[in-house]
């Protein structure tokens, strides 16, 4: 009887743990065409990316560079036409570079 209980209970516990685990999210941003040209002219960037991000462990940041020059956003260095992804595995507060707007740094807070 005890062996049968273990065969039934253990899989149920595993299923519950999987079901209760929060799902991760993907945060997608696009660097617009003309971003560097606007920066060079001192104009507002067409689609400025956030300078602070709050994510959870397991979340992914995805950035597509549609501009004609390379840009850095967070931990991603993107050539024209590239899409980069970064998944956060550890909680904490991180500072990273940004060449997409009038701010030079991005602060990323990763929560449990």
FENBELRA-V527072 format. One record per residue. RES is the residue in three letters. SS is DSSP state (H for helix, E for strand, C for the rest). D_FIRST is the distance of its C-alpha to the first C-alpha in Angstrom with 2 decimals. Layout:
BEGIN
res=RES ss=SS d_first=D_FIRST
res=RES ss=SS d_first=D_FIRST
END
This chain:
BEGIN
res=UNK ss=C d_first=0.00
res=UNK ss=H d_first=3.82
res=UNK ss=H d_first=5.46
res=UNK ss=H d_first=5.13
res=UNK ss=H d_first=6.21
res=UNK ss=H d_first=8.76
res=UNK ss=H d_first=9.92
res=UNK ss=H d_first=10.74
res=UNK ss=H d_first=11.99
res=UNK ss=H d_first=14.16
res=UNK ss=H d_first=16.15
res=UNK ss=H d_first=16.73
res=UNK ss=H d_first=18.10
res=UNK ss=H d_first=20.27
res=UNK ss=H d_first=21.61
res=UNK ss=H d_first=22.50
res=UNK ss=H d_first=24.31
res=UNK ss=H d_first=26.25
res=UNK ss=H d_first=27.17
res=UNK ss=H d_first=28.33
res=UNK ss=C d_first=30.41
res=UNK ss=C d_first=34.04
res=UNK ss=C d_first=35.74
res=UNK ss=C d_first=38.73
res=UNK ss=C d_first=42.22
res=UNK ss=E d_first=45.27
res=UNK ss=E d_first=48.64
res=UNK ss=E d_first=51.46
res=UNK ss=E d_first=55.14
res=UNK ss=E d_first=58.27
res=UNK ss=E d_first=61.42
res=UNK ss=C d_first=64.16
res=UNK ss=C d_first=67.11
res=UNK ss=C d_first=70.11
res=UNK ss=H d_first=68.19
res=UNK ss=H d_first=70.21
res=UNK ss=H d_first=73.47
res=UNK ss=H d_first=72.88
res=UNK ss=H d_first=72.11
res=UNK ss=H d_first=75.27
res=UNK ss=C d_first=77.34
res=UNK ss=C d_first=75.83
res=UNK ss=C d_first=74.34
res=UNK ss=C d_first=71.01
res=UNK ss=C d_first=68.30
res=UNK ss=C d_first=67.40
res=UNK ss=C d_first=63.63
res=UNK ss=C d_first=63.08
res=UNK ss=C d_first=59.55
res=UNK ss=C d_first=57.96
res=UNK ss=C d_first=58.79
res=UNK ss=E d_first=55.59
res=UNK ss=E d_first=52.07
res=UNK ss=E d_first=48.85
res=UNK ss=E d_first=45.70
res=UNK ss=E d_first=42.06
res=UNK ss=C d_first=40.26
res=UNK ss=C d_first=39.45
res=UNK ss=C d_first=42.44
res=UNK ss=E d_first=45.06
res=UNK ss=E d_first=48.83
res=UNK ss=E d_first=50.71
res=UNK ss=E d_first=54.52
res=UNK ss=E d_first=56.91
res=UNK ss=E d_first=60.50
res=UNK ss=C d_first=62.93
res=UNK ss=C d_first=65.94
res=UNK ss=C d_first=68.43
res=UNK ss=C d_first=67.83
res=UNK ss=C d_first=64.92
res=UNK ss=E d_first=63.17
res=UNK ss=E d_first=60.71
res=UNK ss=E d_first=58.14
res=UNK ss=E d_first=55.57
res=UNK ss=C d_first=54.27
res=UNK ss=E d_first=55.41
res=UNK ss=E d_first=58.75
res=UNK ss=E d_first=59.52
res=UNK ss=C d_first=62.37
res=UNK ss=C d_first=63.84
res=UNK ss=C d_first=61.44
res=UNK ss=C d_first=58.36
res=UNK ss=E d_first=55.05
res=UNK ss=E d_first=53.03
res=UNK ss=E d_first=49.52
res=UNK ss=E d_first=48.01
res=UNK ss=E d_first=44.41
res=UNK ss=C d_first=43.97
res=UNK ss=C d_first=41.14
res=UNK ss=C d_first=42.16
res=UNK ss=C d_first=43.14
res=UNK ss=E d_first=46.69
res=UNK ss=E d_first=50.25
res=UNK ss=E d_first=52.17
res=UNK ss=E d_first=55.81
res=UNK ss=E d_first=56.92
res=UNK ss=E d_first=60.14
res=UNK ss=E d_first=61.53
res=UNK ss=C d_first=64.64
res=UNK ss=C d_first=64.04
res=UNK ss=C d_first=65.68
res=UNK ss=C d_first=67.85
res=UNK ss=C d_first=65.12
res=UNK ss=C d_first=64.55
res=UNK ss=E d_first=61.06
res=UNK ss=E d_first=57.73
res=UNK ss=E d_first=55.33
res=UNK ss=E d_first=51.67
res=UNK ss=E d_first=49.09
res=UNK ss=E d_first=45.52
res=UNK ss=E d_first=42.92
res=UNK ss=C d_first=39.19
END
